[in-house]
Amino acid sequence: MEHHRELGERSRRSTARPDSPPLEYRQD
């Protein structure tokens, strides 16, 4: 079920809100 979880994480990144982006996207 690990790869199923990855799909969920990808979906989350796709619908990630701009006001609270993931640390991975936050490259200040």
PyMOL commands that set and color helices and strands:
alter all, ss='L'
color gray80, all
select helices_A, chain A and resi 2-14
alter helices_A, ss='H'
color red, helices_A
deselect
rebuild
show_as cartoon
